[in-house]
Structures are given as structure tokens and as C-alpha cells.
Amino acid sequence: MSWNVWSILSIVNYASVLVAIEHIIRRRREPRGSLAWILALLLLPGVGLILFLLIGQVPIQRKVRRRLRRRRLIEPSLAKQTDDVVRRFDALDFAELEPSQKSLMRLATRMGEAVVTRGNEVVVYHDAERVFLAMGLAIEAAKSHVHMEYYILQADETGRAVGDLLMRKARDGVEVRLLLDAVGCWRLPRSYVRQLQRAGVKVAFFLPWGMTGRRFNLNCRNHRKLVMVDGRVGFTGSQNIGDEYLGRRRRYGPWRDTHLRIRGPAAVQLQEIFVEDWHFATREDLASATYFPEPAMEGSHLVQLVASGPDRRPDVMLQLLYAAVSDARGSIALMTPYFVPDRAMLLALQSASHRGVRVRLLLPSRSDHWFVLWAGRSFYEELLEAGVEVFEYGKGMLHSKVVVVDRRWAMVGSANMDERSFRLNFELTALLYDAELAQGLAADIEVLQSRASRIGLQDVRGWSYRQSLAAGAARLATPLL
């Protein structure tokens, strides 16, 4: 290739880089992230530009505008189905709540457009086999419809068992809809998708992607996990569908997730989230009484479901978590597989520990994303110096996303503690305002903690040269993760 061709390619690259930098500057986003992208564009010719196009900010706003337009189309009909439930089961002014709980409720209501309802029954699952058994029994009993929404569904033994059940229910006349994320399910064989469709299962993909046109982007992924059966029984949490999530792959060992079964008025909110996501992906309007049966009082649990994403108010989950940590008075237990806090969240955890709150972090010692693992480890020294307790679990893959505050209330969902979950992905989190549920979740964390290794300052300061280098390099890239 001649020098002239290389010159032309260089000119094209740097012209494109200048356009990208101009876009970054005009967006006026968080300075660290903006600076990291600018440096990547300048110091990694070609590679930096490709990364920016794949996971940067350029196409996000177009997708968000499209999402908002679709939502406005369906909002009036959805409101007809949900407003009455909101009025009759709203628990925002529940007398037995503590001031800090009411404060968080109001924040979630205002920023996350989330209603807190009473009269729910919530069952917590920590074992993958029990989750799939409970979901299977609920789907088996379906009479009207089954709605499923997942980030990952594998075409392995576990995934095909779920698919076989869905196909059988579809052949029996039950309406079955399956919404999958296009990136999370990129390895799912299209032949298997066609098999599901031929059996009557309606399958759609959230934001299909490709290497051309408007699909040239990997951001704005639907990371939610949701199942709705007959509009009355719902499941949500952190568990995807595949053999690895049942611990059948030696590489990761037993897979630890936390999942919820929800019955009662909150199930209406789960249905609402699915209907909105399905409409965005397919333009099919499901906002009718067929999919929103009259809810009943099923228990005594107060539940608030927060659907976060780039189409909502910015940083909803980050602000909720920051408020939760700031309001804690006795203890905070946080379990997450991917821990990459921003500066504000880091300071909140340190401040809570300094004022006497017991702060515990339970994180994995091995991960399917080693770079993110070391990015999280780069924060250990600062946290440990502030008195935060850090534990690494190595008995399997820790995939649960749980926060328990003062053993009085808890958060369970799909969101990790990183920039991607907080700002770019579509996530679903359940706030549980019940001491019994919170204490059960705290007890599970304590059991895992007893099997984990506690990390001390001497461990961090004793890292080898390669380990220190890995932590430092990963830390530099945290604004891009």
C-alpha cells in the first residue's frame, strides 16, 4: 500500500476523530468519561474510533428519542389499565414506614416514575434450580398468556427446556411472547428462533444491531429479567436462562443469583414494564384489560419496581443507591458481581463507614469479565482505609445484585454497580420495604460472607507488580466501562 493511501486513511481517521471530539464536548457529560474518550480517540488511531462507534455516545440519543416517541403512543392506554391500581394500593403514605424509607419512596416515585404498592406476596430465591422450578410451574398453569423478557437465553439444555415448555403452551392456545436482547442473545441460533416461532411463540429482539446504518452500536441494552404469567404472577431478579446459570459449566462453578416471585398489585407494574418494552420492539399494543386482570391482596409486602434506563431521568439508580447509602444508620450490605463505582458513590460508602455505619461489600474473586474485576479491586485500598469491610467470594460465580440497608429494607434486581447499568442499560430493580425480607437477604449475604475471604490492607499492598499494573490500567478505563 502506497504512502499516499496511508496519508488519506490518516486524514480520514483524524477528521472523524475531530467530529467525535466535537460531539463529546458539546454533550457536556461527566468530565472523566469525556476526557477518557478523547484520549482513547487520540492515542488509539482507528481502534479508539471503532470503540467509540460501538459503545460511545453517538447513536444513543437517537435511540432514546425513538423510545420516547413509542412510549407516548402507548401511555394513554396503559394509564387506563394501571391508574386504578395506583389509587387503590398506593402505599406512599403508609404509617408504619420509617422517615428514611418514605424519603427513598418519594425519590423513586419522582425520579423513577415508580409506584409503591401494598398487598404483595414476595418470595426470594437464591437457588437456580428452585427459580426454574417455580417459573416452570407458573408457566405450566398459564391459561391466558406468558410474557418473558431476558437479556440472555442460551440454546443449551436449560434454554431448550424452557423453550419446549413455551412451545407446548403456545400449541395449547396460550399467548406466548418472548422478548430478548439482540446483543445478549447474539449467539442464539436463528434456526432455534424460527422453531419457536413456528410453534406459535412470538419472538422479538430488543434493538437489533448490525455493522451498517443505524444499528452500528452496542449500547442501550435491555438487561432486564422478567416473567409474567396471566397478569398475576411475576418473576424478576438477576438470573438469565442457560446452563451456566445452573452451575453446569466448570469454568465458573455454582452460579449465585437472587430472584423474586411477586404476586399482587406489583405484578401489574411488571406487566406494564413488559408491555412498554414489547411495544417498543414490535409496535404491538397490549395495553388492554386482557393482560391487566383485577389485582388482589396477596400478602403484606410493600414493593416498588423501578424501571431505569437512558429513556428515564438520568442516573435514577445511581441517585437511589446514593440516597440509600447516605440515609443508612446502622448497616449496609452490598452484593454485586461488577463493582465500578463513580467518585460520588465511592465517597458515599466511605462517609457512611466514617460515621459509624457498618459497610460490607461482597464481591466475586473470579469473574467472566476480568478487566471489570480488576477495575473494582482498584478501589479496595480507599474503601479499606475508611473502614469498609470487603469480602471476595470464590466458591462460584457471584451474580446477585442485592443491597440491604439497616436490615429494614432492600434492593434486588438486574443492575450492577457500574456506569453501564446506571446510565446506559435498561434495568429493573425491586425495592422491598419489609424487615423480614430484608433480614432474610442479609442472612444470605452473611452465609456467603462466611465462605468468602476477607480482604485486608495488607493483601492489597502486597499485590505483585502485574496485579498492581492490572488494577491501575483497569482503573484508568473505568469511565468507559
C-alpha positions as CSV (number, residue, x, y, z in Angstrom):
1,M,0.0,0.0,0.0
2,S,1.5,3.3,-1.0
3,W,2.3,6.2,1.3
4,N,-0.5,8.3,-0.3
5,V,-3.1,5.8,0.7
6,W,-1.8,5.7,4.3
7,S,-1.9,9.5,4.3
8,I,-5.5,9.5,3.1
9,L,-6.5,7.0,5.7
10,S,-4.8,9.1,8.4
11,I,-6.6,12.2,7.3
12,V,-10.0,10.4,7.3
13,N,-9.3,9.0,10.7
14,Y,-8.3,12.3,12.3
15,A,-11.2,14.1,10.6
16,S,-13.6,11.6,12.1
17,V,-11.9,11.9,15.5
18,L,-12.3,15.6,15.4
19,V,-16.0,15.2,14.7
20,A,-16.3,12.7,17.6
21,I,-14.4,15.0,19.9
22,E,-16.7,17.9,18.9
23,H,-19.7,15.8,19.7
24,I,-18.2,14.8,23.1
25,I,-17.5,18.4,24.1
26,R,-21.0,19.6,23.1
27,R,-22.6,16.9,25.1
28,R,-21.1,18.3,28.3
29,R,-21.2,15.0,30.2
30,E,-19.2,13.8,33.2
31,P,-15.6,15.2,32.7
32,R,-13.7,12.0,33.5
33,G,-15.6,10.0,30.9
34,S,-15.3,12.7,28.3
35,L,-11.6,13.0,28.8
36,A,-11.1,9.3,28.7
37,W,-12.9,9.0,25.4
38,I,-10.9,12.0,23.9
39,L,-7.6,10.3,25.0
40,A,-8.7,7.0,23.6
41,L,-9.6,8.6,20.2
42,L,-6.3,10.5,20.0
43,L,-3.9,7.7,21.3
44,L,-5.5,4.7,19.7
45,P,-5.8,5.6,16.0
46,G,-8.6,3.6,14.4
47,V,-9.2,1.4,17.4
48,G,-10.4,4.3,19.5
49,L,-12.9,5.5,16.8
50,I,-14.3,1.9,16.4
51,L,-14.8,1.6,20.1
52,F,-16.5,5.0,20.3
53,L,-18.9,4.0,17.5
54,L,-19.6,0.7,19.2
55,I,-20.0,1.7,22.8
56,G,-19.7,5.5,22.8
57,Q,-22.5,8.1,22.9
58,V,-23.1,9.0,19.3
59,P,-26.3,6.9,18.5
60,I,-27.7,6.8,22.0
61,Q,-29.9,9.9,21.8
62,R,-31.5,8.8,18.5
63,K,-32.5,5.5,20.2
64,V,-33.8,7.4,23.3
65,R,-35.9,9.7,21.1
66,R,-37.4,6.7,19.3
67,R,-38.1,5.0,22.6
68,L,-39.8,8.2,24.0
69,R,-41.9,8.5,20.9
70,R,-43.1,4.9,21.2
71,R,-43.8,5.4,24.9
72,R,-46.0,8.4,24.2
73,L,-48.1,6.4,21.8
74,I,-49.0,3.8,24.4
75,E,-49.1,5.8,27.6
76,P,-52.8,6.8,27.5
77,S,-54.0,3.2,27.0
78,L,-51.6,2.0,29.7
79,A,-52.7,4.6,32.1
80,K,-56.3,3.3,31.8
81,Q,-55.2,-0.1,32.9
82,T,-52.9,1.0,35.8
83,D,-54.3,4.2,37.3
84,D,-57.0,2.5,39.3
85,V,-54.4,0.1,40.8
86,V,-52.2,3.0,41.8
87,R,-55.1,4.7,43.6
88,R,-56.3,1.6,45.5
89,F,-53.0,0.1,46.5
90,D,-50.7,3.1,46.8
91,A,-48.6,2.8,50.0
92,L,-46.6,6.0,49.8
93,D,-48.0,7.4,53.0
94,F,-48.1,4.1,54.9
95,A,-48.0,5.0,58.6
96,E,-45.6,2.2,59.7
97,L,-42.7,3.3,57.4
98,E,-39.6,5.0,58.8
99,P,-38.7,8.5,57.6
100,S,-35.7,7.3,55.6
101,Q,-37.9,4.7,53.8
102,K,-40.5,7.3,53.0
103,S,-37.8,9.6,51.7
104,L,-36.5,6.9,49.4
105,M,-40.0,6.0,48.2
106,R,-40.6,9.6,47.3
107,L,-37.3,9.8,45.4
108,A,-38.1,6.7,43.5
109,T,-41.6,7.9,42.8
110,R,-40.5,11.2,41.5
111,M,-37.4,10.2,39.5
112,G,-38.2,6.6,38.5
113,E,-42.0,7.2,38.0
114,A,-42.4,4.2,40.3
115,V,-45.4,3.5,42.5
116,V,-45.1,1.7,45.8
117,T,-47.9,-0.8,46.4
118,R,-49.1,-2.7,49.4
119,G,-50.7,-6.2,49.5
120,N,-48.0,-8.1,47.7
121,E,-46.5,-11.5,48.3
122,V,-42.8,-11.7,47.6
123,V,-40.8,-15.0,47.7
124,V,-37.0,-14.8,47.5
125,Y,-35.0,-17.5,45.7
126,H,-31.2,-18.0,45.9
127,D,-31.1,-21.3,44.2
128,A,-31.3,-21.5,40.4
129,E,-33.0,-24.9,40.4
130,R,-35.8,-23.6,42.6
131,V,-36.2,-20.5,40.4
132,F,-36.6,-22.5,37.3
133,L,-38.9,-25.0,39.0
134,A,-41.2,-22.1,40.3
135,M,-41.2,-20.4,36.9
136,G,-41.9,-23.7,35.2
137,L,-44.9,-24.5,37.5
138,A,-46.3,-21.0,37.0
139,I,-45.9,-21.2,33.2
140,E,-47.4,-24.7,33.2
141,A,-50.5,-23.3,34.9
142,A,-50.9,-20.4,32.5
143,K,-54.4,-20.0,31.0
144,S,-54.2,-16.7,29.1
145,H,-50.6,-15.6,28.4
146,V,-47.0,-15.9,29.2
147,H,-44.7,-12.8,28.8
148,M,-40.9,-13.3,29.1
149,E,-38.1,-10.7,28.8
150,Y,-34.5,-11.7,29.1
151,Y,-31.0,-10.4,28.4
152,I,-29.6,-13.8,27.7
153,L,-31.3,-17.1,26.7
154,Q,-29.0,-19.9,25.6
155,A,-29.9,-22.7,23.2
156,D,-28.4,-25.3,25.6
157,E,-30.2,-27.9,27.7
158,T,-31.6,-25.4,30.1
159,G,-32.7,-22.9,27.5
160,R,-34.3,-25.6,25.3
161,A,-36.2,-27.0,28.3
162,V,-37.7,-23.5,28.8
163,G,-38.3,-23.2,25.1
164,D,-40.0,-26.6,24.9
165,L,-42.4,-25.5,27.7
166,L,-43.2,-22.2,25.9
167,M,-43.8,-24.0,22.6
168,R,-46.1,-26.5,24.3
169,K,-48.1,-23.8,25.9
170,A,-48.4,-21.9,22.6
171,R,-49.7,-25.0,20.9
172,D,-52.3,-25.3,23.7
173,G,-53.6,-21.8,22.8
174,V,-51.8,-19.7,25.4
175,E,-50.4,-16.5,24.0
176,V,-46.6,-16.6,24.5
177,R,-44.3,-13.6,23.9
178,L,-40.5,-13.7,24.3
179,L,-38.5,-10.5,24.2
180,L,-34.7,-11.0,24.0
181,D,-31.9,-8.5,23.9
182,A,-30.2,-8.7,20.5
183,V,-26.6,-8.3,21.9
184,G,-27.1,-10.6,24.9
185,C,-28.6,-13.3,22.6
186,W,-26.2,-12.8,19.6
187,R,-25.2,-16.5,19.8
188,L,-28.8,-17.8,19.8
189,P,-29.2,-19.8,16.6
190,R,-31.7,-18.2,14.3
191,S,-32.9,-21.8,13.4
192,Y,-34.0,-22.2,17.0
193,V,-35.8,-18.8,16.9
194,R,-37.7,-20.0,13.8
195,Q,-38.5,-23.2,15.6
196,L,-40.1,-21.2,18.5
197,Q,-42.0,-19.0,16.0
198,R,-43.3,-22.0,14.0
199,A,-44.8,-23.4,17.3
200,G,-46.6,-20.1,17.9
201,V,-44.2,-18.3,20.2
202,K,-43.9,-14.6,19.3
203,V,-40.2,-13.7,19.5
204,A,-38.8,-10.2,19.2
205,F,-35.4,-8.7,19.7
206,F,-34.7,-5.5,21.6
207,L,-32.7,-3.0,19.4
208,P,-31.3,-5.4,16.8
209,W,-27.8,-4.5,15.9
210,G,-25.5,-4.8,12.9
211,M,-22.5,-3.3,11.3
212,T,-24.3,-0.9,9.0
213,G,-26.7,2.0,9.2
214,R,-28.4,3.0,12.3
215,R,-27.7,-0.3,14.0
216,F,-24.0,0.3,14.4
217,N,-23.9,0.4,18.2
218,L,-23.9,-1.9,21.2
219,N,-25.3,0.5,23.8
220,C,-28.8,0.7,25.3
221,R,-29.1,-3.0,26.0
222,N,-32.1,-4.4,27.7
223,H,-30.6,-6.1,30.8
224,R,-34.0,-6.8,32.4
225,K,-35.1,-10.3,33.5
226,L,-38.9,-10.6,33.7
227,V,-41.6,-13.2,33.5
228,M,-45.4,-12.5,33.7
229,V,-48.0,-15.2,33.8
230,D,-51.7,-14.4,33.2
231,G,-51.0,-10.9,34.6
232,R,-51.0,-12.2,38.1
233,V,-47.7,-13.9,38.9
234,G,-44.3,-12.3,38.1
235,F,-40.6,-13.1,38.4
236,T,-37.7,-10.7,38.3
237,G,-34.1,-10.5,39.5
238,S,-30.6,-11.2,38.2
239,Q,-30.8,-14.7,36.7
240,N,-30.6,-15.4,32.9
241,I,-31.5,-18.6,31.2
242,G,-28.8,-21.1,30.3
243,D,-26.7,-24.0,31.7
244,E,-24.1,-21.7,33.2
245,Y,-26.7,-20.1,35.4
246,L,-27.4,-23.5,36.9
247,G,-23.7,-24.0,37.6
248,R,-23.3,-26.6,34.8
249,R,-20.1,-25.1,33.5
250,R,-16.9,-25.9,35.3
251,R,-15.2,-22.6,34.4
252,Y,-17.4,-20.6,36.8
253,G,-18.8,-23.4,39.1
254,P,-22.0,-22.8,41.0
255,W,-23.8,-19.6,39.9
256,R,-25.3,-17.4,42.7
257,D,-28.3,-15.3,41.7
258,T,-31.1,-13.7,43.6
259,H,-34.6,-13.8,42.1
260,L,-38.1,-12.9,43.2
261,R,-41.6,-14.2,42.7
262,I,-44.2,-11.4,43.0
263,R,-47.9,-11.8,43.3
264,G,-50.3,-8.9,44.0
265,P,-50.6,-5.3,42.8
266,A,-46.9,-5.0,42.0
267,A,-47.4,-7.7,39.3
268,V,-49.4,-5.0,37.4
269,Q,-46.2,-2.9,37.3
270,L,-44.2,-5.8,35.9
271,Q,-46.8,-6.3,33.2
272,E,-46.7,-2.6,32.5
273,I,-42.9,-2.7,32.0
274,F,-43.2,-5.7,29.7
275,V,-46.0,-4.1,27.6
276,E,-44.0,-0.9,27.1
277,D,-40.8,-2.8,26.1
278,W,-42.7,-5.1,23.8
279,H,-44.4,-2.2,22.1
280,F,-41.1,-0.5,21.6
281,A,-39.7,-3.7,19.9
282,T,-42.7,-4.7,17.9
283,R,-45.3,-1.8,17.9
284,E,-47.9,-4.3,19.2
285,D,-50.2,-2.6,21.7
286,L,-51.0,-4.9,24.6
287,A,-52.5,-2.2,26.9
288,S,-55.9,-3.9,27.3
289,A,-57.9,-5.5,30.1
290,T,-57.0,-8.9,28.7
291,Y,-53.4,-8.5,30.1
292,F,-54.3,-6.5,33.2
293,P,-56.7,-8.5,35.3
294,E,-58.0,-7.1,38.6
295,P,-55.3,-7.5,41.2
296,A,-55.9,-8.9,44.6
297,M,-54.3,-8.5,48.0
298,E,-51.9,-11.5,48.1
299,G,-49.8,-10.6,51.1
300,S,-48.4,-7.8,53.3
301,H,-45.2,-6.8,51.4
302,L,-44.7,-3.2,50.2
303,V,-43.0,-3.3,46.8
304,Q,-41.7,-0.5,44.5
305,L,-40.5,-1.5,41.0
306,V,-38.1,0.9,39.3
307,A,-37.5,0.5,35.6
308,S,-34.4,2.5,34.8
309,G,-32.7,3.3,31.5
310,P,-31.4,6.0,29.2
311,D,-35.0,7.0,28.4
312,R,-35.8,7.8,32.0
313,R,-34.4,10.6,34.2
314,P,-30.6,10.4,34.2
315,D,-28.9,8.4,36.9
316,V,-32.1,7.2,38.6
317,M,-30.4,4.1,40.0
318,L,-27.3,5.9,41.0
319,Q,-29.3,8.5,42.9
320,L,-31.4,5.9,44.6
321,L,-28.3,4.0,45.7
322,Y,-26.6,7.2,46.8
323,A,-29.6,8.2,48.9
324,A,-29.9,4.7,50.4
325,V,-26.2,4.7,51.5
326,S,-26.5,8.3,52.8
327,D,-29.6,7.6,54.8
328,A,-28.3,4.3,56.4
329,R,-27.9,4.5,60.2
330,G,-26.7,1.0,61.2
331,S,-25.6,-1.2,58.4
332,I,-25.2,-1.6,54.6
333,A,-24.6,-4.9,52.9
334,L,-23.9,-4.8,49.2
335,M,-23.5,-7.8,46.9
336,T,-22.7,-7.3,43.2
337,P,-20.7,-9.1,40.5
338,Y,-19.4,-5.9,38.9
339,F,-18.3,-3.1,41.2
340,V,-17.1,0.0,39.4
341,P,-18.4,3.0,41.5
342,D,-18.1,6.6,40.4
343,R,-16.5,9.2,42.7
344,A,-19.8,10.2,44.3
345,M,-20.7,6.6,45.2
346,L,-17.2,5.9,46.5
347,L,-17.4,8.9,48.8
348,A,-20.9,7.9,50.0
349,L,-19.6,4.5,51.0
350,Q,-16.6,6.0,52.7
351,S,-18.6,8.6,54.5
352,A,-21.1,6.0,55.7
353,S,-18.3,4.0,57.2
354,H,-16.7,7.0,58.8
355,R,-19.9,8.0,60.6
356,G,-20.2,4.5,62.2
357,V,-22.3,2.6,59.7
358,R,-21.1,-1.0,59.2
359,V,-20.5,-1.2,55.4
360,R,-19.8,-4.6,53.9
361,L,-19.1,-5.4,50.2
362,L,-19.4,-9.0,49.0
363,L,-17.8,-9.3,45.5
364,P,-16.6,-12.2,43.4
365,S,-12.9,-13.3,43.4
366,R,-13.3,-14.5,39.8
367,S,-15.4,-13.1,37.0
368,D,-16.5,-13.6,33.4
369,H,-15.1,-10.1,32.9
370,W,-11.6,-10.0,34.4
371,F,-11.0,-6.4,33.4
372,V,-14.1,-5.2,35.4
373,L,-13.0,-7.4,38.3
374,W,-9.6,-5.6,38.5
375,A,-11.3,-2.2,38.0
376,G,-13.3,-2.9,41.1
377,R,-10.2,-4.1,43.0
378,S,-8.6,-0.8,42.2
379,F,-10.9,0.9,44.8
380,Y,-10.2,-1.5,47.6
381,E,-7.4,0.5,49.3
382,E,-9.5,3.6,49.6
383,L,-12.5,1.7,50.9
384,L,-10.5,-0.3,53.4
385,E,-8.8,2.8,54.8
386,A,-12.2,4.2,55.5
387,G,-13.2,1.0,57.4
388,V,-15.4,-0.6,54.8
389,E,-15.3,-4.4,55.0
390,V,-14.5,-6.1,51.7
391,F,-15.1,-9.9,51.0
392,E,-14.3,-11.9,47.9
393,Y,-16.4,-15.0,47.2
394,G,-14.7,-17.7,45.4
395,K,-17.0,-20.7,45.6
396,G,-18.6,-20.0,42.3
397,M,-19.8,-17.1,40.2
398,L,-21.4,-14.4,42.3
399,H,-24.1,-12.8,40.1
400,S,-26.6,-11.4,42.6
401,K,-27.3,-7.7,42.8
402,V,-28.6,-7.0,46.3
403,V,-28.4,-4.1,48.7
404,V,-29.7,-4.4,52.3
405,V,-29.9,-1.2,54.4
406,D,-30.3,-1.3,58.2
407,R,-31.8,-4.8,57.9
408,R,-35.1,-2.9,57.3
409,W,-35.4,-2.7,53.5
410,A,-33.6,-4.0,50.4
411,M,-33.0,-3.6,46.7
412,V,-32.9,-6.6,44.4
413,G,-32.7,-6.5,40.6
414,S,-30.7,-6.7,37.4
415,A,-28.5,-3.5,37.8
416,N,-24.8,-3.9,38.6
417,M,-22.8,-1.1,40.3
418,D,-21.2,0.3,37.3
419,E,-21.6,3.1,34.7
420,R,-23.2,0.9,32.1
421,S,-26.0,-0.3,34.4
422,F,-26.5,3.2,35.9
423,R,-26.6,5.2,32.7
424,L,-26.8,3.0,29.5
425,N,-28.7,-0.2,30.1
426,F,-32.4,-0.8,30.6
427,E,-32.6,-2.3,34.1
428,L,-35.3,-3.4,36.6
429,T,-35.0,-3.2,40.4
430,A,-37.4,-4.1,43.1
431,L,-37.3,-2.0,46.3
432,L,-38.6,-4.2,49.2
433,Y,-39.8,-2.2,52.3
434,D,-40.2,-5.2,54.6
435,A,-37.9,-6.1,57.5
436,E,-38.5,-9.8,57.3
437,L,-37.5,-9.9,53.6
438,A,-34.5,-7.6,54.3
439,Q,-33.3,-9.8,57.2
440,G,-33.6,-12.9,55.0
441,L,-31.5,-11.3,52.3
442,A,-29.0,-10.1,54.9
443,A,-28.8,-13.6,56.3
444,D,-28.0,-15.0,52.9
445,I,-25.2,-12.4,52.4
446,E,-23.8,-13.4,55.8
447,V,-23.8,-17.1,54.8
448,L,-21.9,-16.3,51.7
449,Q,-19.6,-14.0,53.6
450,S,-18.7,-16.8,56.0
451,R,-17.4,-18.8,52.9
452,A,-15.6,-15.8,51.4
453,S,-12.1,-14.4,52.0
454,R,-11.9,-11.1,53.8
455,I,-9.6,-8.6,52.0
456,G,-7.3,-6.5,54.2
457,L,-5.0,-3.6,53.5
458,Q,-2.0,-5.9,53.7
459,D,-3.5,-8.0,50.9
460,V,-3.9,-5.0,48.6
461,R,-0.5,-3.6,49.5
462,G,1.0,-7.0,48.9
463,W,-0.1,-7.3,45.3
464,S,2.5,-8.2,42.8
465,Y,3.8,-5.8,40.1
466,R,1.5,-7.4,37.5
467,Q,-1.5,-7.2,39.8
468,S,-0.9,-3.6,40.6
469,L,-0.5,-2.8,36.9
470,A,-3.7,-4.6,36.1
471,A,-5.6,-2.7,38.8
472,G,-4.2,0.7,37.6
473,A,-4.8,0.1,34.0
474,A,-8.4,-1.1,34.7
475,R,-8.9,2.0,36.9
476,L,-8.0,4.3,34.0
477,A,-10.7,2.7,31.8
478,T,-13.5,2.9,34.4
479,P,-15.2,5.9,32.7
480,L,-15.6,3.7,29.6
481,L,-16.9,0.6,31.3
